[in-house]
């Protein structure tokens, strides 16, 4: 799955992580303190291989304890680090939106890396560190992601407008043709009948 922009590469302890900015998403929800809220959340797509296929057999796989692993995930940024939950956990900055391989991390048998195993924790921590490094090196990446969202909307609306203009031109052409047919007919009618036409 090729992303919409050229990926940048961040080195991790286990291999490279390819990070691409993709269009932001708009999320509407109810907040106890703010009521109904709509927020734009910047997004990134990441993978261990440049083809974004999470292929552990690709040259750009991750290696942990001499085994091959792969990463593929789409994340959005929403800083919740100021929140502390009842179970003692703190909120995160990076949130998984989708991962096509049941968790985003694959082992050398192309299976899912089980949640909260030692390997899963190591991969998650390396991903989060790489994302923080990327964000520090590209502080305007969120605005770029938002731009891509609005540009997509602009292009869709422009396309709709072009379709409507084309449709209007087709109707105008049909109307002109009918006008050319009816004009001489009207001119040939006696005034007693033309006077019956309502404007």
Helices and strands as residue ranges (DSSP letters): E 8-12, E 15-31, E 35-47, E 62-64, E 67-77, E 94-98, E 105-106, H 118-137, H 141-188, H 191-194
